[in-house]
Amino acid sequence: MSFLRNRPWLWIVFAFALLIAGWIVLLKIAADHRPATVELHPPSSHEQP
């Protein structure tokens, strides 16, 4: 454990890598379980003259 104790910045790099990997996994899961039809910009009545 002296390897990590002598290099505290390595914990920060490891924590950021774990955080980014976690977000990537969550975004991939969210993209796979998207609803089939998502209307992002529905036609609104105020756009018509």
C-alpha positions as CSV (number, residue, x, y, z in Angstrom):
1,M,0.0,0.0,0.0
2,S,3.0,2.3,0.2
3,F,2.8,2.8,-3.6
4,L,-0.6,4.6,-3.2
5,R,0.3,6.3,0.0
6,N,3.3,8.0,-1.6
7,R,1.1,9.2,-4.5
8,P,-2.1,10.8,-3.2
9,W,-2.8,12.3,-6.7
10,L,-3.3,8.7,-7.9
11,W,-6.4,8.4,-5.7
12,I,-7.8,11.6,-7.4
13,V,-7.2,10.2,-10.9
14,F,-8.7,6.9,-9.9
15,A,-11.8,8.5,-8.4
16,F,-12.3,10.7,-11.5
17,A,-11.9,7.7,-13.8
18,L,-14.4,5.7,-11.7
19,L,-16.9,8.6,-11.8
20,I,-16.6,9.1,-15.5
21,A,-17.0,5.4,-16.2
22,G,-20.0,5.3,-13.9
23,W,-21.6,8.1,-15.9
24,I,-20.9,6.4,-19.2
25,V,-22.5,3.2,-18.0
26,L,-25.6,5.1,-16.7
27,L,-25.9,7.0,-20.0
28,K,-25.6,3.8,-22.0
29,I,-28.3,2.1,-19.9
30,A,-30.5,5.2,-20.3
31,A,-30.0,5.2,-24.0
32,D,-31.0,1.5,-24.3
33,H,-34.2,2.0,-22.3
34,R,-35.4,5.1,-24.1
35,P,-39.1,5.3,-24.9
36,A,-39.8,4.4,-28.5
37,T,-41.4,7.7,-29.5
38,V,-40.1,10.9,-27.9
39,E,-41.4,14.2,-29.3
40,L,-38.9,16.7,-28.3
41,H,-40.4,19.7,-30.1
42,P,-44.2,19.2,-30.4
43,P,-45.9,21.6,-32.9
44,S,-47.2,24.4,-30.7
45,S,-50.1,26.7,-31.5
46,H,-48.1,29.9,-31.0
47,E,-45.9,29.2,-34.0
48,Q,-48.9,29.3,-36.4
49,P,-49.8,32.8,-37.7
